[in-house]
Amino acid sequence: MPPRKRRSFTTEYKVEAAHRVIDSGRTIADVARELGLNEGLLSNWVKDERRRIAAAEAHGEKPLDSAERAELLRLRKQVADQDK
């Protein structure tokens, strides 16, 4: 049997997946199942994002909310499409 190909995920995907847990209060297991991810992997992403949020708040910065993140992703896609 050939080895499984390792999947890679963009930073944006990791942040959005983590916020499905953080913003909704749902369990890591529930979101991981929904996205077809390993619970441990999603758990690491959630921990990383919570650390990033805490660091931003420690410096007096407000992290992006879900609407702002969605708009940022849309604008990045729009710019990338224009460059093609």
mmCIF file of the N, C-alpha and C atoms, coordinates in Angstrom:
data_MODEL
# 
_entry.id   MODEL 
# 
loop_
_atom_site.group_PDB 
_atom_site.id 
_atom_site.type_symbol 
_atom_site.label_atom_id 
_atom_site.label_alt_id 
_atom_site.label_comp_id 
_atom_site.label_asym_id 
_atom_site.label_entity_id 
_atom_site.label_seq_id 
_atom_site.pdbx_PDB_ins_code 
_atom_site.Cartn_x 
_atom_site.Cartn_y 
_atom_site.Cartn_z 
_atom_site.occupancy 
_atom_site.B_iso_or_equiv 
_atom_site.pdbx_formal_charge 
_atom_site.auth_seq_id 
_atom_site.auth_comp_id 
_atom_site.auth_asym_id 
_atom_site.auth_atom_id 
_atom_site.pdbx_PDB_model_num 
ATOM 1   N N  . MET A 1 1  ? 0.851   -1.175 0.000   1.00 0.00 ? 1  MET A N  1 
ATOM 2   C CA . MET A 1 1  ? 0.000   0.000  0.000   1.00 0.00 ? 1  MET A CA 1 
ATOM 3   C C  . MET A 1 1  ? 0.901   1.244  0.000   1.00 0.00 ? 1  MET A C  1 
ATOM 4   N N  . PRO A 1 2  ? 0.675   2.196  -0.909  1.00 0.00 ? 2  PRO A N  1 
ATOM 5   C CA . PRO A 1 2  ? 1.523   3.397  -0.961  1.00 0.00 ? 2  PRO A CA 1 
ATOM 6   C C  . PRO A 1 2  ? 1.260   4.289  0.249   1.00 0.00 ? 2  PRO A C  1 
ATOM 7   N N  . PRO A 1 3  ? 2.256   5.043  0.662   1.00 0.00 ? 3  PRO A N  1 
ATOM 8   C CA . PRO A 1 3  ? 2.053   5.937  1.811   1.00 0.00 ? 3  PRO A CA 1 
ATOM 9   C C  . PRO A 1 3  ? 1.049   7.040  1.475   1.00 0.00 ? 3  PRO A C  1 
ATOM 10  N N  . ARG A 1 4  ? 0.317   7.480  2.494   1.00 0.00 ? 4  ARG A N  1 
ATOM 11  C CA . ARG A 1 4  ? -0.643  8.566  2.297   1.00 0.00 ? 4  ARG A CA 1 
ATOM 12  C C  . ARG A 1 4  ? 0.091   9.859  2.037   1.00 0.00 ? 4  ARG A C  1 
ATOM 13  N N  . LYS A 1 5  ? -0.441  10.655 1.139   1.00 0.00 ? 5  LYS A N  1 
ATOM 14  C CA . LYS A 1 5  ? 0.142   11.952 0.855   1.00 0.00 ? 5  LYS A CA 1 
ATOM 15  C C  . LYS A 1 5  ? -0.240  12.911 1.982   1.00 0.00 ? 5  LYS A C  1 
ATOM 16  N N  . ARG A 1 6  ? 0.738   13.623 2.483   1.00 0.00 ? 6  ARG A N  1 
ATOM 17  C CA . ARG A 1 6  ? 0.506   14.559 3.575   1.00 0.00 ? 6  ARG A CA 1 
ATOM 18  C C  . ARG A 1 6  ? -0.208  15.805 3.046   1.00 0.00 ? 6  ARG A C  1 
ATOM 19  N N  . ARG A 1 7  ? -1.288  16.173 3.718   1.00 0.00 ? 7  ARG A N  1 
ATOM 20  C CA . ARG A 1 7  ? -2.031  17.366 3.313   1.00 0.00 ? 7  ARG A CA 1 
ATOM 21  C C  . ARG A 1 7  ? -1.365  18.601 3.910   1.00 0.00 ? 7  ARG A C  1 
ATOM 22  N N  . SER A 1 8  ? -1.463  19.710 3.204   1.00 0.00 ? 8  SER A N  1 
ATOM 23  C CA . SER A 1 8  ? -0.971  20.972 3.755   1.00 0.00 ? 8  SER A CA 1 
ATOM 24  C C  . SER A 1 8  ? -2.123  21.967 3.758   1.00 0.00 ? 8  SER A C  1 
ATOM 25  N N  . PHE A 1 9  ? -2.087  22.885 4.699   1.00 0.00 ? 9  PHE A N  1 
ATOM 26  C CA . PHE A 1 9  ? -3.165  23.838 4.888   1.00 0.00 ? 9  PHE A CA 1 
ATOM 27  C C  . PHE A 1 9  ? -2.600  25.251 4.925   1.00 0.00 ? 9  PHE A C  1 
ATOM 28  N N  . THR A 1 10 ? -3.332  26.191 4.349   1.00 0.00 ? 10 THR A N  1 
ATOM 29  C CA . THR A 1 10 ? -2.898  27.582 4.377   1.00 0.00 ? 10 THR A CA 1 
ATOM 30  C C  . THR A 1 10 ? -3.107  28.152 5.775   1.00 0.00 ? 10 THR A C  1 
ATOM 31  N N  . THR A 1 11 ? -2.401  29.216 6.046   1.00 0.00 ? 11 THR A N  1 
ATOM 32  C CA . THR A 1 11 ? -2.563  29.897 7.334   1.00 0.00 ? 11 THR A CA 1 
ATOM 33  C C  . THR A 1 11 ? -4.000  30.374 7.498   1.00 0.00 ? 11 THR A C  1 
ATOM 34  N N  . GLU A 1 12 ? -4.573  30.883 6.436   1.00 0.00 ? 12 GLU A N  1 
ATOM 35  C CA . GLU A 1 12 ? -5.955  31.372 6.504   1.00 0.00 ? 12 GLU A CA 1 
ATOM 36  C C  . GLU A 1 12 ? -6.921  30.246 6.885   1.00 0.00 ? 12 GLU A C  1 
ATOM 37  N N  . TYR A 1 13 ? -6.714  29.064 6.312   1.00 0.00 ? 13 TYR A N  1 
ATOM 38  C CA . TYR A 1 13 ? -7.577  27.923 6.624   1.00 0.00 ? 13 TYR A CA 1 
ATOM 39  C C  . TYR A 1 13 ? -7.446  27.545 8.099   1.00 0.00 ? 13 TYR A C  1 
ATOM 40  N N  . LYS A 1 14 ? -6.220  27.533 8.590   1.00 0.00 ? 14 LYS A N  1 
ATOM 41  C CA . LYS A 1 14 ? -5.981  27.172 9.988   1.00 0.00 ? 14 LYS A CA 1 
ATOM 42  C C  . LYS A 1 14 ? -6.671  28.155 10.925  1.00 0.00 ? 14 LYS A C  1 
ATOM 43  N N  . VAL A 1 15 ? -6.556  29.441 10.624  1.00 0.00 ? 15 VAL A N  1 
ATOM 44  C CA . VAL A 1 15 ? -7.169  30.470 11.466  1.00 0.00 ? 15 VAL A CA 1 
ATOM 45  C C  . VAL A 1 15 ? -8.691  30.340 11.433  1.00 0.00 ? 15 VAL A C  1 
ATOM 46  N N  . GLU A 1 16 ? -9.261  30.156 10.243  1.00 0.00 ? 16 GLU A N  1 
ATOM 47  C CA . GLU A 1 16 ? -10.709 30.017 10.139  1.00 0.00 ? 16 GLU A CA 1 
ATOM 48  C C  . GLU A 1 16 ? -11.208 28.762 10.866  1.00 0.00 ? 16 GLU A C  1 
ATOM 49  N N  . ALA A 1 17 ? -10.474 27.674 10.740  1.00 0.00 ? 17 ALA A N  1 
ATOM 50  C CA . ALA A 1 17 ? -10.861 26.439 11.439  1.00 0.00 ? 17 ALA A CA 1 
ATOM 51  C C  . ALA A 1 17 ? -10.807 26.650 12.948  1.00 0.00 ? 17 ALA A C  1 
ATOM 52  N N  . ALA A 1 18 ? -9.759  27.312 13.413  1.00 0.00 ? 18 ALA A N  1 
ATOM 53  C CA . ALA A 1 18 ? -9.632  27.586 14.851  1.00 0.00 ? 18 ALA A CA 1 
ATOM 54  C C  . ALA A 1 18 ? -10.774 28.458 15.341  1.00 0.00 ? 18 ALA A C  1 
ATOM 55  N N  . HIS A 1 19 ? -11.166 29.430 14.544  1.00 0.00 ? 19 HIS A N  1 
ATOM 56  C CA . HIS A 1 19 ? -12.244 30.326 14.965  1.00 0.00 ? 19 HIS A CA 1 
ATOM 57  C C  . HIS A 1 19 ? -13.611 29.655 14.927  1.00 0.00 ? 19 HIS A C  1 
ATOM 58  N N  . ARG A 1 20 ? -13.746 28.566 14.194  1.00 0.00 ? 20 ARG A N  1 
ATOM 59  C CA . ARG A 1 20 ? -15.003 27.803 14.269  1.00 0.00 ? 20 ARG A CA 1 
ATOM 60  C C  . ARG A 1 20 ? -15.175 27.252 15.681  1.00 0.00 ? 20 ARG A C  1 
ATOM 61  N N  . VAL A 1 21 ? -14.085 26.977 16.347  1.00 0.00 ? 21 VAL A N  1 
ATOM 62  C CA . VAL A 1 21 ? -14.129 26.502 17.737  1.00 0.00 ? 21 VAL A CA 1 
ATOM 63  C C  . VAL A 1 21 ? -14.255 27.688 18.683  1.00 0.00 ? 21 VAL A C  1 
ATOM 64  N N  . ILE A 1 22 ? -13.360 28.677 18.525  1.00 0.00 ? 22 ILE A N  1 
ATOM 65  C CA . ILE A 1 22 ? -13.272 29.803 19.461  1.00 0.00 ? 22 ILE A CA 1 
ATOM 66  C C  . ILE A 1 22 ? -14.547 30.642 19.464  1.00 0.00 ? 22 ILE A C  1 
ATOM 67  N N  . ASP A 1 23 ? -15.035 30.995 18.285  1.00 0.00 ? 23 ASP A N  1 
ATOM 68  C CA . ASP A 1 23 ? -16.183 31.903 18.193  1.00 0.00 ? 23 ASP A CA 1 
ATOM 69  C C  . ASP A 1 23 ? -17.509 31.235 18.512  1.00 0.00 ? 23 ASP A C  1 
ATOM 70  N N  . SER A 1 24 ? -17.608 29.947 18.242  1.00 0.00 ? 24 SER A N  1 
ATOM 71  C CA . SER A 1 24 ? -18.901 29.278 18.399  1.00 0.00 ? 24 SER A CA 1 
ATOM 72  C C  . SER A 1 24 ? -19.053 28.565 19.743  1.00 0.00 ? 24 SER A C  1 
ATOM 73  N N  . GLY A 1 25 ? -17.931 28.303 20.397  1.00 0.00 ? 25 GLY A N  1 
ATOM 74  C CA . GLY A 1 25 ? -17.999 27.548 21.639  1.00 0.00 ? 25 GLY A CA 1 
ATOM 75  C C  . GLY A 1 25 ? -18.195 26.058 21.419  1.00 0.00 ? 25 GLY A C  1 
ATOM 76  N N  . ARG A 1 26 ? -18.139 25.615 20.156  1.00 0.00 ? 26 ARG A N  1 
ATOM 77  C CA . ARG A 1 26 ? -18.269 24.186 19.858  1.00 0.00 ? 26 ARG A CA 1 
ATOM 78  C C  . ARG A 1 26 ? -16.993 23.469 20.269  1.00 0.00 ? 26 ARG A C  1 
ATOM 79  N N  . THR A 1 27 ? -17.081 22.167 20.399  1.00 0.00 ? 27 THR A N  1 
ATOM 80  C CA . THR A 1 27 ? -15.913 21.396 20.809  1.00 0.00 ? 27 THR A CA 1 
ATOM 81  C C  . THR A 1 27 ? -14.959 21.198 19.638  1.00 0.00 ? 27 THR A C  1 
ATOM 82  N N  . ILE A 1 28 ? -13.696 20.999 19.980  1.00 0.00 ? 28 ILE A N  1 
ATOM 83  C CA . ILE A 1 28 ? -12.688 20.710 18.967  1.00 0.00 ? 28 ILE A CA 1 
ATOM 84  C C  . ILE A 1 28 ? -13.063 19.434 18.229  1.00 0.00 ? 28 ILE A C  1 
ATOM 85  N N  . ALA A 1 29 ? -13.531 18.433 18.958  1.00 0.00 ? 29 ALA A N  1 
ATOM 86  C CA . ALA A 1 29 ? -13.899 17.161 18.335  1.00 0.00 ? 29 ALA A CA 1 
ATOM 87  C C  . ALA A 1 29 ? -15.001 17.345 17.304  1.00 0.00 ? 29 ALA A C  1 
ATOM 88  N N  . ASP A 1 30 ? -16.001 18.162 17.622  1.00 0.00 ? 30 ASP A N  1 
ATOM 89  C CA . ASP A 1 30 ? -17.120 18.397 16.719  1.00 0.00 ? 30 ASP A CA 1 
ATOM 90  C C  . ASP A 1 30 ? -16.649 19.088 15.434  1.00 0.00 ? 30 ASP A C  1 
ATOM 91  N N  . VAL A 1 31 ? -15.867 20.143 15.586  1.00 0.00 ? 31 VAL A N  1 
ATOM 92  C CA . VAL A 1 31 ? -15.384 20.887 14.419  1.00 0.00 ? 31 VAL A CA 1 
ATOM 93  C C  . VAL A 1 31 ? -14.406 20.038 13.605  1.00 0.00 ? 31 VAL A C  1 
ATOM 94  N N  . ALA A 1 32 ? -13.547 19.297 14.281  1.00 0.00 ? 32 ALA A N  1 
ATOM 95  C CA . ALA A 1 32 ? -12.594 18.433 13.574  1.00 0.00 ? 32 ALA A CA 1 
ATOM 96  C C  . ALA A 1 32 ? -13.337 17.402 12.732  1.00 0.00 ? 32 ALA A C  1 
ATOM 97  N N  . ARG A 1 33 ? -14.370 16.812 13.282  1.00 0.00 ? 33 ARG A N  1 
ATOM 98  C CA . ARG A 1 33 ? -15.173 15.826 12.558  1.00 0.00 ? 33 ARG A CA 1 
ATOM 99  C C  . ARG A 1 33 ? -15.823 16.481 11.332  1.00 0.00 ? 33 ARG A C  1 
ATOM 100 N N  . GLU A 1 34 ? -16.373 17.679 11.531  1.00 0.00 ? 34 GLU A N  1 
ATOM 101 C CA . GLU A 1 34 ? -17.036 18.404 10.449  1.00 0.00 ? 34 GLU A CA 1 
ATOM 102 C C  . GLU A 1 34 ? -16.071 18.705 9.299   1.00 0.00 ? 34 GLU A C  1 
ATOM 103 N N  . LEU A 1 35 ? -14.827 19.054 9.640   1.00 0.00 ? 35 LEU A N  1 
ATOM 104 C CA . LEU A 1 35 ? -13.841 19.441 8.624   1.00 0.00 ? 35 LEU A CA 1 
ATOM 105 C C  . LEU A 1 35 ? -12.982 18.277 8.137   1.00 0.00 ? 35 LEU A C  1 
ATOM 106 N N  . GLY A 1 36 ? -13.151 17.113 8.754   1.00 0.00 ? 36 GLY A N  1 
ATOM 107 C CA . GLY A 1 36 ? -12.352 15.952 8.363   1.00 0.00 ? 36 GLY A CA 1 
ATOM 108 C C  . GLY A 1 36 ? -10.900 16.077 8.794   1.00 0.00 ? 36 GLY A C  1 
ATOM 109 N N  . LEU A 1 37 ? -10.691 16.664 9.970   1.00 0.00 ? 37 LEU A N  1 
ATOM 110 C CA . LEU A 1 37 ? -9.343  16.880 10.507  1.00 0.00 ? 37 LEU A CA 1 
ATOM 111 C C  . LEU A 1 37 ? -9.105  16.016 11.727  1.00 0.00 ? 37 LEU A C  1 
ATOM 112 N N  . ASN A 1 38 ? -7.848  15.792 12.026  1.00 0.00 ? 38 ASN A N  1 
ATOM 113 C CA . ASN A 1 38 ? -7.456  15.138 13.259  1.00 0.00 ? 38 ASN A CA 1 
ATOM 114 C C  . ASN A 1 38 ? -7.676  16.120 14.411  1.00 0.00 ? 38 ASN A C  1 
ATOM 115 N N  . GLU A 1 39 ? -8.239  15.630 15.516  1.00 0.00 ? 39 GLU A N  1 
ATOM 116 C CA . GLU A 1 39 ? -8.524  16.504 16.658  1.00 0.00 ? 39 GLU A CA 1 
ATOM 117 C C  . GLU A 1 39 ? -7.261  17.167 17.203  1.00 0.00 ? 39 GLU A C  1 
ATOM 118 N N  . GLY A 1 40 ? -6.176  16.421 17.257  1.00 0.00 ? 40 GLY A N  1 
ATOM 119 C CA . GLY A 1 40 ? -4.924  16.972 17.777  1.00 0.00 ? 40 GLY A CA 1 
ATOM 120 C C  . GLY A 1 40 ? -4.404  18.116 16.927  1.00 0.00 ? 40 GLY A C  1 
ATOM 121 N N  . LEU A 1 41 ? -4.546  17.979 15.618  1.00 0.00 ? 41 LEU A N  1 
ATOM 122 C CA . LEU A 1 41 ? -4.108  19.026 14.706  1.00 0.00 ? 41 LEU A CA 1 
ATOM 123 C C  . LEU A 1 41 ? -4.926  20.297 14.919  1.00 0.00 ? 41 LEU A C  1 
ATOM 124 N N  . LEU A 1 42 ? -6.243  20.148 14.948  1.00 0.00 ? 42 LEU A N  1 
ATOM 125 C CA . LEU A 1 42 ? -7.104  21.309 15.174  1.00 0.00 ? 42 LEU A CA 1 
ATOM 126 C C  . LEU A 1 42 ? -6.849  21.910 16.547  1.00 0.00 ? 42 LEU A C  1 
ATOM 127 N N  . SER A 1 43 ? -6.610  21.082 17.534  1.00 0.00 ? 43 SER A N  1 
ATOM 128 C CA . SER A 1 43 ? -6.304  21.572 18.879  1.00 0.00 ? 43 SER A CA 1 
ATOM 129 C C  . SER A 1 43 ? -5.071  22.467 18.867  1.00 0.00 ? 43 SER A C  1 
ATOM 130 N N  . ASN A 1 44 ? -4.052  22.069 18.123  1.00 0.00 ? 44 ASN A N  1 
ATOM 131 C CA . ASN A 1 44 ? -2.843  22.899 18.019  1.00 0.00 ? 44 ASN A CA 1 
ATOM 132 C C  . ASN A 1 44 ? -3.160  24.241 17.369  1.00 0.00 ? 44 ASN A C  1 
ATOM 133 N N  . TRP A 1 45 ? -3.982  24.218 16.324  1.00 0.00 ? 45 TRP A N  1 
ATOM 134 C CA . TRP A 1 45 ? -4.353  25.463 15.645  1.00 0.00 ? 45 TRP A CA 1 
ATOM 135 C C  . TRP A 1 45 ? -5.130  26.389 16.578  1.00 0.00 ? 45 TRP A C  1 
ATOM 136 N N  . VAL A 1 46 ? -6.017  25.811 17.383  1.00 0.00 ? 46 VAL A N  1 
ATOM 137 C CA . VAL A 1 46 ? -6.811  26.608 18.329  1.00 0.00 ? 46 VAL A CA 1 
ATOM 138 C C  . VAL A 1 46 ? -5.891  27.228 19.383  1.00 0.00 ? 46 VAL A C  1 
ATOM 139 N N  . LYS A 1 47 ? -4.967  26.443 19.920  1.00 0.00 ? 47 LYS A N  1 
ATOM 140 C CA . LYS A 1 47 ? -4.010  26.969 20.910  1.00 0.00 ? 47 LYS A CA 1 
ATOM 141 C C  . LYS A 1 47 ? -3.189  28.099 20.309  1.00 0.00 ? 47 LYS A C  1 
ATOM 142 N N  . ASP A 1 48 ? -2.689  27.911 19.092  1.00 0.00 ? 48 ASP A N  1 
ATOM 143 C CA . ASP A 1 48 ? -1.892  28.938 18.422  1.00 0.00 ? 48 ASP A CA 1 
ATOM 144 C C  . ASP A 1 48 ? -2.692  30.224 18.235  1.00 0.00 ? 48 ASP A C  1 
ATOM 145 N N  . GLU A 1 49 ? -3.938  30.095 17.817  1.00 0.00 ? 49 GLU A N  1 
ATOM 146 C CA . GLU A 1 49 ? -4.773  31.269 17.579  1.00 0.00 ? 49 GLU A CA 1 
ATOM 147 C C  . GLU A 1 49 ? -5.114  31.976 18.886  1.00 0.00 ? 49 GLU A C  1 
ATOM 148 N N  . ARG A 1 50 ? -5.370  31.212 19.932  1.00 0.00 ? 50 ARG A N  1 
ATOM 149 C CA . ARG A 1 50 ? -5.655  31.842 21.239  1.00 0.00 ? 50 ARG A CA 1 
ATOM 150 C C  . ARG A 1 50 ? -4.428  32.589 21.748  1.00 0.00 ? 50 ARG A C  1 
ATOM 151 N N  . ARG A 1 51 ? -3.231  32.039 21.514  1.00 0.00 ? 51 ARG A N  1 
ATOM 152 C CA . ARG A 1 51 ? -1.995  32.736 21.894  1.00 0.00 ? 51 ARG A CA 1 
ATOM 153 C C  . ARG A 1 51 ? -1.832  34.025 21.093  1.00 0.00 ? 51 ARG A C  1 
ATOM 154 N N  . ARG A 1 52 ? -2.136  33.963 19.792  1.00 0.00 ? 52 ARG A N  1 
ATOM 155 C CA . ARG A 1 52 ? -2.022  35.141 18.937  1.00 0.00 ? 52 ARG A CA 1 
ATOM 156 C C  . ARG A 1 52 ? -2.989  36.235 19.392  1.00 0.00 ? 52 ARG A C  1 
ATOM 157 N N  . ILE A 1 53 ? -4.210  35.837 19.739  1.00 0.00 ? 53 ILE A N  1 
ATOM 158 C CA . ILE A 1 53 ? -5.206  36.791 20.219  1.00 0.00 ? 53 ILE A CA 1 
ATOM 159 C C  . ILE A 1 53 ? -4.746  37.419 21.539  1.00 0.00 ? 53 ILE A C  1 
ATOM 160 N N  . ALA A 1 54 ? -4.244  36.592 22.441  1.00 0.00 ? 54 ALA A N  1 
ATOM 161 C CA . ALA A 1 54 ? -3.777  37.095 23.732  1.00 0.00 ? 54 ALA A CA 1 
ATOM 162 C C  . ALA A 1 54 ? -2.601  38.054 23.554  1.00 0.00 ? 54 ALA A C  1 
ATOM 163 N N  . ALA A 1 55 ? -1.688  37.739 22.632  1.00 0.00 ? 55 ALA A N  1 
ATOM 164 C CA . ALA A 1 55 ? -0.540  38.612 22.381  1.00 0.00 ? 55 ALA A CA 1 
ATOM 165 C C  . ALA A 1 55 ? -0.998  39.949 21.810  1.00 0.00 ? 55 ALA A C  1 
ATOM 166 N N  . ALA A 1 56 ? -1.969  39.917 20.906  1.00 0.00 ? 56 ALA A N  1 
ATOM 167 C CA . ALA A 1 56 ? -2.487  41.164 20.331  1.00 0.00 ? 56 ALA A CA 1 
ATOM 168 C C  . ALA A 1 56 ? -3.128  42.013 21.417  1.00 0.00 ? 56 ALA A C  1 
ATOM 169 N N  . GLU A 1 57 ? -3.907  41.386 22.283  1.00 0.00 ? 57 GLU A N  1 
ATOM 170 C CA . GLU A 1 57 ? -4.571  42.125 23.350  1.00 0.00 ? 57 GLU A CA 1 
ATOM 171 C C  . GLU A 1 57 ? -3.564  42.668 24.351  1.00 0.00 ? 57 GLU A C  1 
ATOM 172 N N  . ALA A 1 58 ? -2.472  41.950 24.596  1.00 0.00 ? 58 ALA A N  1 
ATOM 173 C CA . ALA A 1 58 ? -1.432  42.413 25.516  1.00 0.00 ? 58 ALA A CA 1 
ATOM 174 C C  . ALA A 1 58 ? -0.748  43.670 24.987  1.00 0.00 ? 58 ALA A C  1 
ATOM 175 N N  . HIS A 1 59 ? -0.744  43.823 23.659  1.00 0.00 ? 59 HIS A N  1 
ATOM 176 C CA . HIS A 1 59 ? -0.143  45.007 23.046  1.00 0.00 ? 59 HIS A CA 1 
ATOM 177 C C  . HIS A 1 59 ? -1.182  46.087 22.749  1.00 0.00 ? 59 HIS A C  1 
ATOM 178 N N  . GLY A 1 60 ? -2.370  45.915 23.298  1.00 0.00 ? 60 GLY A N  1 
ATOM 179 C CA . GLY A 1 60 ? -3.421  46.902 23.131  1.00 0.00 ? 60 GLY A CA 1 
ATOM 180 C C  . GLY A 1 60 ? -4.091  46.875 21.773  1.00 0.00 ? 60 GLY A C  1 
ATOM 181 N N  . GLU A 1 61 ? -3.905  45.793 21.030  1.00 0.00 ? 61 GLU A N  1 
ATOM 182 C CA . GLU A 1 61 ? -4.519  45.668 19.712  1.00 0.00 ? 61 GLU A CA 1 
ATOM 183 C C  . GLU A 1 61 ? -5.748  44.775 19.809  1.00 0.00 ? 61 GLU A C  1 
ATOM 184 N N  . LYS A 1 62 ? -6.711  45.060 18.957  1.00 0.00 ? 62 LYS A N  1 
ATOM 185 C CA . LYS A 1 62 ? -7.918  44.242 18.921  1.00 0.00 ? 62 LYS A CA 1 
ATOM 186 C C  . LYS A 1 62 ? -7.807  43.278 17.745  1.00 0.00 ? 62 LYS A C  1 
ATOM 187 N N  . PRO A 1 63 ? -7.913  41.968 17.982  1.00 0.00 ? 63 PRO A N  1 
ATOM 188 C CA . PRO A 1 63 ? -7.866  41.015 16.869  1.00 0.00 ? 63 PRO A CA 1 
ATOM 189 C C  . PRO A 1 63 ? -9.068  41.190 15.947  1.00 0.00 ? 63 PRO A C  1 
ATOM 190 N N  . LEU A 1 64 ? -8.922  40.749 14.705  1.00 0.00 ? 64 LEU A N  1 
ATOM 191 C CA . LEU A 1 64 ? -10.011 40.842 13.741  1.00 0.00 ? 64 LEU A CA 1 
ATOM 192 C C  . LEU A 1 64 ? -11.184 39.972 14.164  1.00 0.00 ? 64 LEU A C  1 
ATOM 193 N N  . ASP A 1 65 ? -12.391 40.490 13.938  1.00 0.00 ? 65 ASP A N  1 
ATOM 194 C CA . ASP A 1 65 ? -13.563 39.638 14.194  1.00 0.00 ? 65 ASP A CA 1 
ATOM 195 C C  . ASP A 1 65 ? -13.851 38.817 12.939  1.00 0.00 ? 65 ASP A C  1 
ATOM 196 N N  . SER A 1 66 ? -14.833 37.950 13.003  1.00 0.00 ? 66 SER A N  1 
ATOM 197 C CA . SER A 1 66 ? -15.080 37.028 11.886  1.00 0.00 ? 66 SER A CA 1 
ATOM 198 C C  . SER A 1 66 ? -15.451 37.764 10.601  1.00 0.00 ? 66 SER A C  1 
ATOM 199 N N  . ALA A 1 67 ? -16.212 38.843 10.691  1.00 0.00 ? 67 ALA A N  1 
ATOM 200 C CA . ALA A 1 67 ? -16.576 39.601 9.490   1.00 0.00 ? 67 ALA A CA 1 
ATOM 201 C C  . ALA A 1 67 ? -15.349 40.259 8.872   1.00 0.00 ? 67 ALA A C  1 
ATOM 202 N N  . GLU A 1 68 ? -14.464 40.784 9.704   1.00 0.00 ? 68 GLU A N  1 
ATOM 203 C CA . GLU A 1 68 ? -13.236 41.409 9.200   1.00 0.00 ? 68 GLU A CA 1 
ATOM 204 C C  . GLU A 1 68 ? -12.310 40.371 8.560   1.00 0.00 ? 68 GLU A C  1 
ATOM 205 N N  . ARG A 1 69 ? -12.222 39.196 9.170   1.00 0.00 ? 69 ARG A N  1 
ATOM 206 C CA . ARG A 1 69 ? -11.402 38.128 8.587   1.00 0.00 ? 69 ARG A CA 1 
ATOM 207 C C  . ARG A 1 69 ? -11.955 37.696 7.236   1.00 0.00 ? 69 ARG A C  1 
ATOM 208 N N  . ALA A 1 70 ? -13.277 37.582 7.142   1.00 0.00 ? 70 ALA A N  1 
ATOM 209 C CA . ALA A 1 70 ? -13.914 37.181 5.886   1.00 0.00 ? 70 ALA A CA 1 
ATOM 210 C C  . ALA A 1 70 ? -13.655 38.227 4.807   1.00 0.00 ? 70 ALA A C  1 
ATOM 211 N N  . GLU A 1 71 ? -13.754 39.497 5.171   1.00 0.00 ? 71 GLU A N  1 
ATOM 212 C CA . GLU A 1 71 ? -13.497 40.564 4.199   1.00 0.00 ? 71 GLU A CA 1 
ATOM 213 C C  . GLU A 1 71 ? -12.039 40.555 3.760   1.00 0.00 ? 71 GLU A C  1 
ATOM 214 N N  . LEU A 1 72 ? -11.126 40.341 4.698   1.00 0.00 ? 72 LEU A N  1 
ATOM 215 C CA . LEU A 1 72 ? -9.706  40.280 4.362   1.00 0.00 ? 72 LEU A CA 1 
ATOM 216 C C  . LEU A 1 72 ? -9.433  39.135 3.385   1.00 0.00 ? 72 LEU A C  1 
ATOM 217 N N  . LEU A 1 73 ? -10.010 37.971 3.622   1.00 0.00 ? 73 LEU A N  1 
ATOM 218 C CA . LEU A 1 73 ? -9.836  36.837 2.723   1.00 0.00 ? 73 LEU A CA 1 
ATOM 219 C C  . LEU A 1 73 ? -10.397 37.137 1.338   1.00 0.00 ? 73 LEU A C  1 
ATOM 220 N N  . ARG A 1 74 ? -11.572 37.779 1.295   1.00 0.00 ? 74 ARG A N  1 
ATOM 221 C CA . ARG A 1 74 ? -12.183 38.132 0.014   1.00 0.00 ? 74 ARG A CA 1 
ATOM 222 C C  . ARG A 1 74 ? -11.299 39.109 -0.755  1.00 0.00 ? 74 ARG A C  1 
ATOM 223 N N  . LEU A 1 75 ? -10.762 40.104 -0.065  1.00 0.00 ? 75 LEU A N  1 
ATOM 224 C CA . LEU A 1 75 ? -9.915  41.092 -0.724  1.00 0.00 ? 75 LEU A CA 1 
ATOM 225 C C  . LEU A 1 75 ? -8.599  40.476 -1.206  1.00 0.00 ? 75 LEU A C  1 
ATOM 226 N N  . ARG A 1 76 ? -8.025  39.582 -0.408  1.00 0.00 ? 76 ARG A N  1 
ATOM 227 C CA . ARG A 1 76 ? -6.796  38.909 -0.834  1.00 0.00 ? 76 ARG A CA 1 
ATOM 228 C C  . ARG A 1 76 ? -7.045  38.077 -2.093  1.00 0.00 ? 76 ARG A C  1 
ATOM 229 N N  . LYS A 1 77 ? -8.193  37.403 -2.127  1.00 0.00 ? 77 LYS A N  1 
ATOM 230 C CA . LYS A 1 77 ? -8.539  36.603 -3.312  1.00 0.00 ? 77 LYS A CA 1 
ATOM 231 C C  . LYS A 1 77 ? -8.730  37.505 -4.524  1.00 0.00 ? 77 LYS A C  1 
ATOM 232 N N  . GLN A 1 78 ? -9.389  38.641 -4.311  1.00 0.00 ? 78 GLN A N  1 
ATOM 233 C CA . GLN A 1 78 ? -9.619  39.584 -5.390  1.00 0.00 ? 78 GLN A CA 1 
ATOM 234 C C  . GLN A 1 78 ? -8.291  40.105 -5.959  1.00 0.00 ? 78 GLN A C  1 
ATOM 235 N N  . VAL A 1 79 ? -7.356  40.440 -5.096  1.00 0.00 ? 79 VAL A N  1 
ATOM 236 C CA . VAL A 1 79 ? -6.041  40.913 -5.535  1.00 0.00 ? 79 VAL A CA 1 
ATOM 237 C C  . VAL A 1 79 ? -5.303  39.811 -6.273  1.00 0.00 ? 79 VAL A C  1 
ATOM 238 N N  . ALA A 1 80 ? -5.359  38.595 -5.755  1.00 0.00 ? 80 ALA A N  1 
ATOM 239 C CA . ALA A 1 80 ? -4.682  37.470 -6.407  1.00 0.00 ? 80 ALA A CA 1 
ATOM 240 C C  . ALA A 1 80 ? -5.267  37.214 -7.797  1.00 0.00 ? 80 ALA A C  1 
ATOM 241 N N  . ASP A 1 81 ? -6.590  37.348 -7.927  1.00 0.00 ? 81 ASP A N  1 
ATOM 242 C CA . ASP A 1 81 ? -7.244  37.140 -9.220  1.00 0.00 ? 81 ASP A CA 1 
ATOM 243 C C  . ASP A 1 81 ? -6.859  38.229 -10.220 1.00 0.00 ? 81 ASP A C  1 
ATOM 244 N N  . GLN A 1 82 ? -6.653  39.443 -9.737  1.00 0.00 ? 82 GLN A N  1 
ATOM 245 C CA . GLN A 1 82 ? -6.253  40.538 -10.607 1.00 0.00 ? 82 GLN A CA 1 
ATOM 246 C C  . GLN A 1 82 ? -4.831  40.367 -11.124 1.00 0.00 ? 82 GLN A C  1 
ATOM 247 N N  . ASP A 1 83 ? -3.982  39.713 -10.332 1.00 0.00 ? 83 ASP A N  1 
ATOM 248 C CA . ASP A 1 83 ? -2.592  39.505 -10.711 1.00 0.00 ? 83 ASP A CA 1 
ATOM 249 C C  . ASP A 1 83 ? -2.443  38.429 -11.776 1.00 0.00 ? 83 ASP A C  1 
ATOM 250 N N  . LYS A 1 84 ? -3.491  37.659 -12.011 1.00 0.00 ? 84 LYS A N  1 
ATOM 251 C CA . LYS A 1 84 ? -3.414  36.549 -12.987 1.00 0.00 ? 84 LYS A CA 1 
ATOM 252 C C  . LYS A 1 84 ? -3.550  37.026 -14.398 1.00 0.00 ? 84 LYS A C  1 
# 
